[in-house]
């Protein structure tokens, strides 16, 4: 599956998901990955097909339980750029 759209989700769709979106864009640039749309939203917008990859914090994992494992990243710490880079590297097969 080619990842063309990533959706970062939090409870309100404003604070932490926006921070994660900016961090993802930085990491993708570091990895040399381009052409990927990154957006932020609420967990209520998580529906199969809304994105190729969904990213949430560990406390919201239950909200995306219906999404297949290969289409999601659950972060233990949304501020840990190394964790983000490791998990994105794995998902992109780099």
N, C-alpha and C positions, 0 to 999 in steps of 0.2 A: 504494500500500500504506500503510495507516495503521499507525503504529508504536505498539503497545500494550505491548510487553514488550521490554526491553533486557537482555541478558546480558553482563556483564563477566567476562572469563575470564583466568586466569593458570595457572601450572603447578600450584600447590597449592590454589588456590581460596580462599586465606585472606588473604594480605598485599596484594599490589598490586591484585588485583581488587576488594578491599574499598575501597581508597583511590580507585580509579577510580569505583566505584559512588557514593561520597559526592560526588566531584567532578561526576559526571553529574547528580546530584540538584540540586546548586547551580546548575549551568548551565541545567538545564531550568527552574528557578525564575526565573532571570534572564531567560530567553527567554519566560516566561509560559506554558510548556507544562505541562499537568496531565493526570492520568489515565493516566500511563505507569508501569508496574511496572518497577522496576530491581532486578536481583539480581546476585550474584557467584557464580562457580563455577569449576571446573577446565576446561581445554580439552577434556578427555575428555567433557564434557557437551555439547559443541558438535555438535548434530545438526540437520539441516534441520527447521524447524518448532518447535524448542525455544524460539525467541524470534523476534521480528520483526527485531531488530538485534543483532549480536554485536560486541563491542569487545575488541580484544586489543592488546598491545604488538607492535612490529615484530618482535621476536625470536620471537614465537609465530605469525607469519603463516602459516607452512607448515601448522600444525595446523588451520587453518580454510580451507584451499585449496578445499575442496568447497562452500563457501558462496558464493552469488552475490555479486558486487561490491555490488549495491544493498542487501544485507542485512548488510554488515559495515563496520566502521571499524577501520583499523589505525593505531595511534598511534606516532609517532616518539619522543615523550617523554610518558610517562604523567603527568608532573607539570606539563605545559604546559597550563594552563587555557584559554589563547587558542586553541591547536590544537584542543582538545576542543570549544570553543564554535563555532569555524569549521566543523568537520566535522558537528556536530549541527545547526547552522543549515542546512547544505546538505541533510542527510538529511531534516529536517522541512520543507524547502521554505520557509523563512522569509526 
